[in-house]
Every structure is written in C-alpha cells, then in structure tokens.
C-alpha cells in the first residue's frame, strides 16, 4: 500500500487586493498555515509524501519572505517529503524563481521541474508534467504514455492545467487528455488548477485548493488522501479538511409579505463561525420597499460578525405602492426623485439592468428617508 496526500493551488503570497482592512493579511496567513495542516494530516494518516500539483506560489516573483518562510515550514515537518510542481502561476518561465528554489530547498523538498521519472518508493514512480509557461498550449502529460517503467511499478502522474472545460482562467480547453491515466497506465493522475475538488475519473482527480480564495466554487477547502494497493488497483481517495476560512454563497429567496430579515438569520452560520467566514447573500424574488430596507439593515447589522459579508440584490425585484413613496416624502424634491425612479423602474423601453438600477436606487432612497425620519 502506497499512501500520499494530493494537494494543489496554495497560491502563497496572494494579495487579495479586492478586500480592505486586515482581511488581506489574514487570508494570506491562512494560506501559509495550510502547509502545517497538510503536514499534520500526513502524520496522522501515515503518508510520507505530499504532492503539490502546481501554483504553490501565486506569482512567478513571490516576495522573498513568502518563499523562504514556505520552505522553512516544509523543512520543519521532515521527514515528510514535499514534491512541488510548477503550475501556470509559477511556471518554469520564471527561471529566477526555480533557480533560487533549487538553491534554497531543504532535503525533504523535491522540485519536479523536468518531465522525467522520480522514484518515490520501491516500485512507485512519479511522472511529473511541469508547466513550461503560463499557457503552454499543448498537453504536457503526453510524454507519460511512452515512458517505460519496470513491471509491477505503481505509476503516478502529476500535472497542472485544464482538462475538458475545467480551467480557472477559462482560456484553455481539452489541454490534458481526459483519459491520460488510461493511456499512460497510471494508477492515479493528480491534477491542479481547478480550485474545487473534482473527480474526472476513477484514477484522475483535481484536489482543489486547500484554502479557498473566491466564491466561484462554494466548496470547502480540502486535500485528498490517496491510498493505492498496487498498479492495477483502484485508488482509495479520502477528502481531508484543510481550510481556515469558509467562502459561502447563501441563496435567499424573498416572497412578498415575508420578513426577509428573519429569513436571512436562518441562512447565516452560527455566530462563533462568522469571524472565519466570507459570505455573499444572493437575494432573489420580489419585495416591497419596507422589506428590502429591512433586509439591507439586517445585512449591515450582521456585517461586523463576519470576515466579509455582502448582499447581491441583482435578482431581487422591488415592488412599490403609493404608501411606500409617502414614507419617503409626500411632496418636495425627495418625492419627485422617488416618482422619477419609480417611473424608470417600470419603463419597459429601458433595459432590465437600467430598471433594476432604478429599483435599487429607490430602495436606497427609502432607507435613507427612514434613517432621517428616525
């Protein structure tokens, strides 16, 4: 039985410039902490090797502290062995990076920078396909088909990139052959690039990122524990929880007459989990101005509990009655503005985006008027 951990896409040093305050630094630190969590899983599961299928670093020029501290942490967990594959974010085109890593890497780190066999154990060989550039434009795993190994050898593949339509950057398709494991006689093909864990076939998987960095996948961060009994045996794959932060998309469907604030509270995670949660509430349905304003207030009230919380109202249609406008103002400039926005919101000659913009502006005006009145 050969047992190892398959992970990828650590993206160490990612800046998270779309967030403010101390959140970017907290998210960066969580990515570094993944190294320790992977090592702990390896010890607990008696796995001596961790395969990192590309994009260990977020850029081809990671800061020296990001690089050095990552190597130091990996060295600390010896004799666990780390195999690092160049991905599209940290490809071999960054010659300075890989030269420096070659000089600094401790003995328990293997840099898989050439398409040649690497012996991991007796009768276990790794066939890596390092990314030569950010977009190689060809199947870098093709060489595995013709690479001979002794009979009875467990052949493992390690690669990074798109397979079928799965690509984080949505520019490449059908780059890695979906049946590469069969063609090359691989017991297991460990893939990176897709940030959500995915089984392509019984012998081919994306591990997903161990620490999510976006709302796209709505999947907890994890790695894969892989156990293989022999060259022809199917691998046993067990997910391992690794994430420090949860990224969640919460779908809130609002019905006219319902209290959206109560419905929101039912969706939100328990209070003690919120500090480590980034959440996006996707509101759909129909509501009148008072309910929409109540939802906005509920979001604002809950926001300090979370690392990040935002409301997406693009799918929420706002309906308005005359008495709702009266709560804004019965006359004067505010009422004229409210009337104009209501007219735009119902103008079928305008695009759906323009009408929704007018509805959202009317809802904000309503909320503002209520704050002033109170």
N, C-alpha and C positions, 0 to 999 in steps of 0.2 A: 504494500500500500504506500503510495507516494501522496503526501498531503502538502498543500501550499495555499497561500492567500492571493487572490487576484484582485487588484485594485487599479485605479487609473484616475487621471484628471484631478490631481490635487491642486493644481493651479496656485502654487505657493507664490506669495507676493502680489496677488490680485488686489487692485487698488479700491474697487467699489466706490468710484467717484460719484455715482448717482445717489449716494446717501450722504447724510451730514452728521455733524457731532462726532461722538466717539464710536459710532457704529462701524465705520470702515475699519478702524483698528481692531475692534472686537472680532469682526469677521475674518480679518487676516490672521489674527492669533488663533482662531478656531481651526483654520486650515493647517497651521503649523502643528497644533495639538493632535491632528489626525495621525501623525507619524507615531506618537506614543500609543494611541488607541489601536492602530493596526498591529503594533508590536505586542501589545497586551493580548489581543486575540490570538496572535501566532503562538505565544507561550501557552495560553490556555488550551489551544487546540492541537498542540504538539506539531505545529507546522514550522519547519526550519527556514522556509523561503517565502518571500513576499515579492510577487511580480507586479511591477508598476507599468501599466500599458500606455505610457505616453502622457505628456503635458504635466509632468511633475512640477514644472515652473510655468508661470503664466505668460512669460515673455522670453525672448531669446537673450535678453540682457537683464536678468534678475539682479536686484541690488546685492551687494556683497554680503550683507548681513543675512538676507533671506537664504542665499546659497550656503554660506558657512554654517549657519545655525541648523539648517536642514541636515547637512552632512554630520554635524556633531550629534544631533539627536539620533540619527540612524546608527552611528557608531556606538552610542551609549547602549543600544539594545543588542549588541553582539552577544552570542554567535548567530543571532537571526541574520539571514542574508537577504539583501535587497537587490533586485535586478531592475535597473532603470532604463527604460526605452525612450529615445527621442520621439516626441509627438509633433503635431503641426505647430503648436505654440512655441516649442523649444526644439526645433528641428536641427539636424546636423549642419544646416546652413549657418548656424551660429557657431562657427569654428572656435571662437574665443571661449565661449561657454564650455564646450565639451573638452577643450584642451585644459582649461582650468579645473574642471571637474575631474579629469584624469589625473591631474597632479595632486588634488586635494582629497580625493575619495579614500576613505579608510578601507581596510582589507575586507570588510563584510559587505561592500557595495560592488556590484558588477555593472559596468556600463555596457549595455547591449547596443553598441554603435556600429556593428558590422553585421551583414547578413551571413552569419556563419554559425555552426552549431556550438552550443555552450552546454557542457556536461554539468547537470545539477546534482546527480547522484548516480550510483551504479545502475545502468540500464535506463536512465532518464536523461533525455536530451531536449534542450530548448532551442527552437528555431525562431530567432527574432527578425522582425522587419522594421528597422528604424526608419523614421521619416527623414528623407533627404532634404526636403524643402517644405514650406508651409502647405503647398498644394502640389504634390508630386505628379498628379495627373495620370498615374498608372498603378497597377496592382503590385505593390511591393512584396506581397506574400507569394508571388508566383514561383519564386526560386525554391520554395519548400517542397514542391512536387517532386523535383528531381534530386533532392539531397538524400543520399543513401545513409542509412544507419544500420547497425547490426540487428539481426533478427531478435525479436523479443524486447526491443527498446520501446519505452514509452516516449512518444514524440509529442512535444508540446509546442504550440505556436504562440507568438506574442506579436501583436500588431496594433496600429492606431489609425483610424480613418473610417470613412463611410462604407457601409455595406448595404446594398439596395438603396433605399431612400433615406437611410438614417445618417444624417450629418448635422452636427451642431451649427455649421455655417451655411447649410442649405445651398452649397455651390457645386458639390460633387455628388455623383450618384453612380452606383454599380462600380465602385473603385475596387473593393475587395470582393472576390468571388464568394457568394453566399455558401457555396459548397466546398470552400477551400479545405476544410477539415477532412472531408471525404477524399478529395483529390490527392492531398498530401499525406494521407494516412495518419492524421493527427488524433491523438486521444482527446485533446482539448485545444481550442483556439481561444486565447484570452485577448479580448479586444478593449480598446479605449477610444474615446471621442464622444460617444453618446453619453450624456450625463445622467440618464436614467437606466437602472438595471434592466437588461432585456435578454431574453433567450432567443437567439437566432435559430438555433437547432440544438439537438441533444449534446453536441460537442462544441458548440460555438456560443459565446456569451459576451455581452457588454457588462462589465461590473457596475457601471455608473460611478459617479463621483462619490467619494466618501463624505464630502461636506458640500451640500447643495449651494449654488450661488445665483439662483434665479427661480422665478415662479413657473418656468416653462414645463417642468416635468411633474411637479406636485407629487414628488416621491421622496420618501426619507432617504438620507444618505446611508450607504451601506457598502460593504465589500463582500466578496464571495470566498467562502472556504471550499476548496476543491479537493476531493479525495478520489484517487484513481488506483484501482487494484491491479491493472495490467494493461497492455497495449490495446486489447480489443474490448476491455470492459468499459461500460458507460460511466462517465464521471458522476460522482455524487456531489451536488452543489448545495451549500447551505448559506443563506444570507446572514451577514453579521452587521449589527447596528453600529454605526461609527459617528454619526453626526452630532455636533454640539448645538447646532441651530436647526429649527424646523421652518421651512418655507411652505406656507399653505395658502391655497386659493379656496375661499369659502363662498359657496353659491347661495345667495339669499333671494328667494322669490317672494315678492311682495304682492299681496292681493288687496284690492280696495276694501277698506274697513278694518283691516288687520293693523295691529300695533307693530310696526317694523322694529322698534327698539327691543321689544320682548323677543321677537324672532331672532334678532341679532345676538342677544345674550345667549340664546340656546345654541348658537353656532360656535361661539368663541370658546377656545380651550380654557381649562381651569386656570385660576389666577396664578398659581405658582409656576406654570409653564410659559406664561406670556413673555417674560423677560427674554427668553431664548427663542422667541417666535417672530417671524416676519410674515404678516398676513395681508392678503388682498381680498376684500369683500366685493364680489361681483353681484350687484343688485339688478334684478330683472323684475318685470311685471308692471303693475300700474299703481299709482298712489296719488292722493291729493296733496296739496302744498303742506298742510299741517303734518301729515305723516312723513313726508320727505324731510321736512325740517327736523322732526323728531329723530329720524334716522341719522341725520348729519350731527345732531347734538350727541347722540349715543356714541357715534364713532369718535368724536372729539373727546368725550369723557373717558373712553376706554384707551385711547392712544398712548397715554403715559405708561400704561402697564406693559406695552409691547416694545420689542426692539424696533419694530416698524409696523404701522397699520395704515392702510389707505382704503378709500371707498371708490369703486369704479361704478358710476351711475349711468354709463352709456346705454345700458339695456333697460333702464327704468323710465317708463312713460309717466309724465306728470299730468294729472287732470286738474282742472281748476274751476271752481264755482265763483259766483259773484261775491258771496260772503267771504271767500278766501282773499279776494282782492281788497275787500273792505277792511280786512285786518292789516293790510299794508298801509292804506290810507284811503279816505273817502273822496279826496279831491287833492289838487295840487300836483307838484312835479312828480312825486313818487307814484301817485295813481296813474298819471299819464304814462310814466315809464312802464308800469305794470301792464296797462292796457296795450301798449305797443308790443311788449314782449309776448303777451298772450295772443295777440293777432299774428305775430310771426310764428309762434309755435303751432298755430293751426292753419297756416298758409300752405296749401298743398302744392303751390307753384315753387316753393322752396325745397331744397334737398332735405333728406332725412337728417343729415348732420346739422344743417342750419336750424331746423326745427327743434332738434334736441338741445342745441346750444342755447336757443331762446328759452326752452323749458328749464334748463339748468340755471340760467341767469335769473329767471323768475323765482325759482326756488331760493336762490341766494338772497335775492331782494326781500323775499318773505322772511327768511331767517334774520336778516339784518333789521327789518322793521320790528320783529318780535323782541330782539335784544334791546333796541332803543326804547320800546314801549315798557319793557320791564325795568 
